[in-house]
Amino acid sequence: MAIKTNRRKLLGGLAATAAAPAILSATRAYAQTPTLRVGHVSPRTGPLAGFAEADDYILEGIQAAFSGGIENNGKSYNIEIISKDSQSNPNRAAEVAADLILGDEVDIIVAASTPDTVNPVADQAEINEVPCVTTDCPWQPYFFGRNGVPGEGFQSTYHFFFGIEDWIAATLDMWSKADMGTQVAGLFPNDADGNAFGDPERGLPPAMAAAGYTVTDPGRYQPLSDDFSNQIAAFKEAGCTIVTGNMIPPDFATFWAQAAQQGFNPKIVTIGKALLFPSVIEGLGDRGNGLTTEVWWSPHHPYTSSLTGTSSRDLAEGYTAASGRPWTQPIGFKHALFEVVADVVARAEDLDDPAAIVAAISSTNLNTMVGPVNWDNGPINNVTKTPLVGGQWQRQGDGFELQIVGNASAPEIPITADLQLLN
């Protein structure tokens, strides 16, 4: 990384030597107020675009918060954010991350929104020894999906989010609210999330079996599948009254439509990832009412921004006022990414030394918009967890509201409604 820093200084020096006096003046101003570059990768387009729906709003607010610079060791640093679209494609995510690292020469890189974006970005950062912070991906697909070794972990890459064990706990808490049977239908795609959630040792099946449930798992399906008839037939034969798993929105929409056509009517459906977004639920019409999912962040969360002092409710309502659209869960975590960046920039001993930036990341102890972020308290190397509760989409007026119906693991987050079984 010293080579990268020296190359940047060398190129700056050559440009200054060849430039006209006006450019020399600008170069001296740059030296007085240095700029630290932050790369940002998220899926602006493609099937995961819902995760990045609020990117423009969040980045605009963060850039305004950074407009006065951040002080480090008595010197003010300008912060430049360079954002690129992964197009919901892991290969593209790796490509734009490499562009940010090698072309734009970012000092820190951040990424969010499922393993398809987070993992390839973190891998590029690790290879190139660039400090990296990621979120919006359960920690098991992040850590084990990148071949992480417990006790060793990674050198440059750090992650904050919940784990599959937290998802299971929140789900079982919701299911305990009513009698809905014990036969569970499992829907797990052949991708990083699906393989982690369906893992026979670390995933949902063994944990649910320990809690008294029986999971019917017909095997991995390919993402963007157009036929779930075999899965539905297996679920009906097993007498499943519960559906769970982890899917992208198009796959759930296909499954849920075919379930209705083929007479499969469970009492409760709890699906990760696919059911996070209001636009998906609205697209399902009446069949969106009563679906359940995890809740990582909401206006009801009792947290405020360490960067702006904004409350969770104010951030959510601010987005709705600016966009005319309902709040979405990634809003809080996108904001929190840059809270961590600001805190790290302020505390790093030497912003010209990537190792010093990594050391500042690893020693983070910050109360953020999504709760505490402290890598000393993680379940495994390079990972720290944030609170998780259970939620249900319930009809409210002309639309739907994501209500919190279970909070056993995070009682500081209030329950807002009772669980309702599907008709």
C-alpha positions in Angstrom: 0.0 0.0 0.0 3.0 2.3 0.4 3.5 1.9 -3.3 0.0 3.2 -4.0 0.4 6.2 -1.7 3.8 7.1 -3.2 2.5 6.7 -6.7 -0.3 9.2 -5.9 2.1 11.7 -4.5 4.5 11.2 -7.4 1.7 11.8 -10.0 0.6 14.9 -8.1 4.1 16.2 -8.0 4.6 15.7 -11.8 1.3 17.4 -12.5 2.2 20.4 -10.4 5.6 20.8 -12.1 4.1 20.9 -15.5 1.1 23.1 -14.6 0.4 26.8 -15.1 0.6 29.1 -12.0 -3.2 28.9 -11.4 -2.9 25.1 -11.2 0.0 25.5 -8.8 -2.1 27.6 -6.5 -4.9 24.9 -6.6 -2.3 22.2 -5.8 -1.1 24.2 -2.8 -4.7 24.5 -1.6 -5.1 20.7 -2.0 -2.0 20.2 0.1 -3.5 22.4 2.8 -6.8 20.5 2.8 -6.1 16.9 1.6 -8.9 14.8 0.2 -9.6 11.3 1.4 -11.4 9.1 -1.1 -14.1 6.6 -0.1 -15.3 4.1 -2.7 -18.9 2.8 -2.4 -20.4 -0.2 -4.2 -24.1 -1.2 -4.2 -26.6 -2.8 -6.6 -28.3 0.3 -8.2 -29.7 -1.9 -11.0 -30.8 -5.6 -11.4 -32.9 -7.8 -9.2 -31.3 -6.5 -6.0 -31.9 -2.8 -6.8 -34.4 -2.5 -4.0 -31.4 -2.5 -1.6 -30.0 0.6 -3.3 -33.3 2.5 -3.8 -32.4 5.2 -1.2 -28.7 5.5 -2.2 -29.0 9.0 -3.7 -30.9 10.3 -0.7 -28.4 8.8 1.8 -25.3 9.8 -0.2 -26.6 13.4 -0.6 -27.1 13.7 3.1 -23.8 12.1 4.0 -21.9 14.4 1.5 -23.6 17.4 3.2 -22.5 16.1 6.6 -19.0 15.8 5.3 -19.0 19.2 3.6 -17.1 20.9 6.4 -14.4 18.2 6.3 -13.3 15.8 9.1 -10.5 16.7 11.5 -7.7 14.2 12.1 -4.7 15.1 14.2 -5.3 18.8 13.9 -5.7 18.7 10.1 -9.0 18.9 8.2 -9.7 16.3 5.4 -12.2 16.7 2.6 -14.1 13.5 2.0 -14.9 12.5 -1.6 -17.3 9.6 -2.2 -17.1 7.7 -5.4 -20.1 5.4 -5.9 -20.4 2.6 -8.4 -23.2 0.1 -9.4 -22.6 -3.6 -9.0 -25.6 -4.3 -11.3 -26.6 -7.1 -8.8 -23.8 -9.2 -10.4 -20.9 -10.5 -8.3 -18.5 -10.3 -11.3 -19.4 -6.7 -11.9 -19.1 -6.0 -8.2 -15.5 -7.3 -8.3 -14.8 -5.3 -11.4 -16.0 -1.9 -10.1 -14.3 -2.5 -6.8 -11.0 -3.1 -8.6 -11.6 0.1 -10.6 -12.1 2.0 -7.4 -9.0 0.6 -5.8 -6.6 0.6 -8.7 -8.1 3.4 -10.9 -9.6 5.9 -8.4 -7.1 4.9 -5.7 -9.6 5.1 -2.9 -8.4 5.1 0.7 -11.3 3.2 2.1 -14.0 1.1 0.3 -17.5 0.4 1.6 -20.2 -1.9 0.2 -23.6 -3.2 1.1 -26.5 -5.4 0.0 -26.2 -9.3 0.1 -23.2 -11.5 -0.5 -23.4 -10.9 -4.3 -22.1 -7.4 -3.7 -20.4 -7.5 -0.3 -18.2 -10.6 -0.8 -16.5 -9.7 -4.2 -15.9 -6.1 -3.0 -14.4 -7.3 0.3 -12.2 -9.9 -1.6 -10.8 -7.2 -3.9 -10.1 -5.0 -0.8 -8.4 -7.9 1.0 -6.2 -8.7 -2.0 -5.1 -5.1 -2.5 -4.8 -4.3 1.3 -7.4 -1.5 1.2 -9.4 -0.9 4.4 -13.0 -2.1 3.8 -16.2 -1.9 5.8 -19.4 -3.8 4.6 -22.9 -4.5 5.8 -26.4 -5.8 4.7 -25.3 -9.4 4.5 -25.6 -12.0 7.3 -22.2 -12.7 8.7 -22.0 -16.4 7.8 -22.3 -15.9 4.0 -19.8 -13.0 4.4 -17.2 -14.9 6.5 -17.5 -18.5 5.4 -18.5 -17.5 1.8 -15.1 -15.9 1.6 -13.4 -19.0 3.0 -12.7 -17.2 6.3 -10.9 -19.3 8.9 -12.2 -18.9 12.5 -9.3 -17.6 14.7 -7.6 -16.0 11.6 -10.1 -14.0 9.7 -9.0 -11.2 7.4 -6.5 -8.4 7.4 -8.2 -5.4 5.8 -12.0 -6.2 5.7 -14.6 -5.8 8.4 -18.3 -6.4 8.5 -21.3 -5.5 10.7 -24.8 -7.1 10.5 -26.8 -9.9 12.1 -26.1 -13.6 11.8 -28.2 -16.6 10.7 -28.6 -17.5 14.4 -30.2 -14.1 15.0 -32.5 -14.6 12.0 -33.6 -18.0 13.4 -34.1 -16.6 16.9 -36.3 -13.8 15.6 -38.3 -16.2 13.4 -38.9 -18.7 16.1 -40.0 -15.9 18.4 -42.6 -14.8 15.8 -43.8 -18.4 15.3 -44.2 -18.9 19.0 -47.0 -16.3 19.0 -49.6 -18.6 17.6 -50.3 -22.3 16.8 -49.2 -22.8 13.2 -48.0 -26.4 13.2 -44.4 -27.8 13.0 -44.0 -28.8 9.4 -41.8 -26.2 7.6 -41.2 -25.8 3.9 -37.6 -24.7 3.1 -36.8 -22.5 0.0 -33.1 -22.1 -0.5 -31.6 -20.9 -3.8 -28.2 -22.0 -5.1 -26.4 -18.8 -4.1 -24.3 -17.6 -1.2 -27.3 -16.7 1.0 -29.4 -19.8 0.1 -26.5 -22.2 0.7 -25.8 -20.6 4.1 -29.4 -20.6 5.2 -29.9 -24.1 4.0 -26.6 -25.5 5.4 -27.3 -28.8 7.2 -24.8 -28.0 9.9 -24.9 -24.1 10.4 -28.2 -23.2 8.7 -31.9 -23.2 9.4 -32.6 -27.0 9.3 -30.6 -28.1 12.4 -31.7 -25.1 14.5 -35.4 -25.6 13.6 -35.2 -29.3 14.3 -33.8 -28.5 17.7 -36.8 -26.3 18.3 -39.2 -29.1 17.4 -39.9 -28.2 13.7 -39.4 -30.5 10.7 -38.0 -28.9 7.6 -38.8 -30.2 4.1 -35.9 -29.2 1.9 -36.3 -30.2 -1.8 -32.8 -29.1 -2.6 -31.3 -25.9 -4.1 -33.1 -24.2 -6.9 -31.4 -21.9 -9.5 -32.1 -18.1 -8.9 -34.6 -16.6 -11.3 -36.3 -19.9 -11.6 -39.7 -19.9 -13.4 -41.2 -23.1 -12.0 -41.6 -24.1 -8.4 -44.1 -26.9 -9.0 -41.8 -29.7 -7.7 -41.1 -27.7 -4.5 -44.8 -27.0 -4.0 -45.7 -30.6 -4.5 -43.2 -31.7 -1.9 -44.5 -29.2 0.6 -48.1 -30.2 0.1 -47.2 -33.9 0.5 -45.3 -33.2 3.8 -48.3 -31.2 5.1 -46.3 -28.0 5.5 -48.1 -25.1 7.2 -45.1 -22.8 7.4 -42.8 -21.5 4.6 -39.4 -20.1 5.2 -36.1 -19.5 3.4 -34.1 -16.8 1.7 -35.0 -15.6 -1.8 -34.6 -12.7 -4.2 -37.9 -10.8 -4.9 -38.6 -12.2 -8.4 -38.2 -15.7 -7.2 -40.6 -15.2 -4.3 -43.2 -13.6 -6.5 -43.1 -16.6 -8.9 -43.3 -19.1 -6.1 -46.2 -17.3 -4.3 -48.3 -16.9 -7.4 -47.8 -20.6 -8.3 -48.6 -21.6 -4.7 -52.0 -19.9 -5.1 -52.6 -21.6 -8.4 -51.7 -25.0 -7.0 -53.7 -24.7 -3.8 -50.8 -24.5 -1.3 -52.0 -22.3 1.5 -49.6 -22.1 4.5 -50.5 -20.4 7.8 -47.3 -18.2 7.8 -44.6 -17.3 5.4 -41.3 -16.0 6.7 -38.8 -15.2 3.9 -35.5 -13.3 4.2 -34.4 -10.8 1.6 -37.4 -11.0 -0.8 -39.9 -9.5 1.6 -37.9 -6.5 2.9 -39.2 -3.9 0.5 -42.6 -2.1 0.3 -42.5 -2.2 -3.5 -42.4 -6.0 -3.5 -45.3 -6.3 -1.1 -47.4 -3.8 -3.0 -46.7 -5.7 -6.2 -48.2 -8.8 -4.6 -51.5 -7.1 -3.9 -53.7 -8.7 -1.3 -51.4 -11.7 -1.1 -48.7 -9.4 0.4 -50.8 -8.9 3.5 -49.5 -11.0 6.5 -46.2 -12.0 5.0 -43.3 -11.9 7.6 -39.6 -11.2 7.4 -36.7 -10.0 9.5 -36.4 -6.3 10.6 -32.9 -5.0 10.8 -33.9 -1.3 11.0 -37.1 0.7 11.1 -38.4 4.1 12.3 -39.3 2.4 15.6 -35.6 1.6 16.4 -34.5 3.8 19.3 -31.2 4.8 17.8 -29.7 8.0 16.5 -26.9 8.9 14.1 -23.5 9.6 15.7 -22.8 11.8 12.6 -25.8 14.0 12.4 -27.9 13.4 15.6 -30.8 12.3 13.4 -33.2 9.8 14.9 -34.3 6.6 13.1 -37.8 8.0 12.6 -36.5 11.4 11.3 -34.3 9.6 8.8 -37.1 7.4 7.6 -39.6 10.3 7.3 -37.0 12.5 5.7 -36.6 9.9 2.9 -40.3 9.6 2.4 -40.8 13.4 2.2 -37.9 13.7 -0.3 -38.8 10.8 -2.5 -42.6 10.2 -2.0 -41.8 6.6 -1.4 -42.1 4.5 1.8 -38.9 4.0 4.0 -36.8 0.9 3.4 -34.6 -1.1 5.8 -31.3 -0.5 4.0 -31.6 3.3 4.7 -30.3 2.9 8.2 -27.4 0.7 7.4 -26.3 2.8 4.4 -26.2 5.7 6.7 -24.4 3.8 9.4 -21.6 2.7 6.9 -20.6 6.4 6.7 -21.0 6.9 10.4 -18.2 4.3 10.8 -16.2 5.9 8.0 -16.4 9.3 9.8 -15.4 7.9 13.1 -12.5 6.0 11.6 -11.2 9.0 9.7 -11.3 11.1 12.9 -9.4 8.5 15.0 -6.8 6.9 12.6 -3.3 7.7 13.7 -2.1 8.2 10.1 -4.5 8.5 7.2 -1.6 8.0 4.7 -1.1 4.5 6.2 -3.7 1.9 5.3 -2.7 -0.2 8.3 -3.5 2.6 10.6 -6.9 3.0 9.0 -7.5 -0.8 9.5 -6.4 -0.5 13.1 -9.0 2.3 13.6 -11.7 0.2 12.1 -10.9 -2.8 14.3 -11.0 -0.6 17.4 -14.4 1.0 16.6 -16.8 1.4 19.5 -19.7 3.5 18.1 -23.4 3.9 18.8 -24.9 4.3 15.3 -28.3 4.6 13.5 -28.5 0.8 13.6 -27.2 0.2 17.1 -23.7 -0.4 18.6 -20.9 -1.2 16.2 -17.9 -2.7 18.1 -15.6 -5.3 16.6 -14.3 -6.3 20.0 -17.8 -7.9 20.6 -18.1 -9.9 17.5 -19.0 -13.6 17.2 -15.9 -14.2 15.0 -12.9 -12.4 13.6 -13.7 -9.2 11.6 -17.5 -9.4 12.4 -19.8 -7.6 14.8 -23.5 -8.0 15.1 -26.4 -5.5 15.1 -29.9 -6.1 16.7 -32.7 -8.0 14.8 -36.4 -8.4 15.4 -39.3 -10.0 13.5 -41.8 -8.1 11.4 -45.0 -8.6 9.5 -46.5 -6.7 6.6 -50.0 -5.6 7.6 -52.6 -3.7 5.6 -52.8 0.0 6.6 -55.0 2.3 4.6 -54.3 1.9 0.9 -50.9 0.2 1.5 -48.9 -1.9 3.9 -46.9 -1.2 7.0 -44.0 -3.4 8.3 -45.0 -3.9 11.9 -42.7 -5.3 14.6 -44.4 -8.5 16.0 -41.5 -10.1 17.9 -38.6 -8.6 19.8 -37.3 -11.2 22.2 -33.7 -10.7 21.2 -33.8 -6.9 21.3 -36.5 -5.8 23.8 -35.4 -2.2 23.5 -37.1 -2.2 20.0 -40.8 -1.9 20.7 -43.5 -4.3 19.4 -46.0 -2.4 17.3 -48.6 -5.0 16.4 -49.8 -8.5 17.1 -48.9 -11.4 14.7 -51.7 -12.3 12.3 -51.9 -15.7 10.6 -52.6 -15.8 6.8 -56.1 -16.4 5.7 
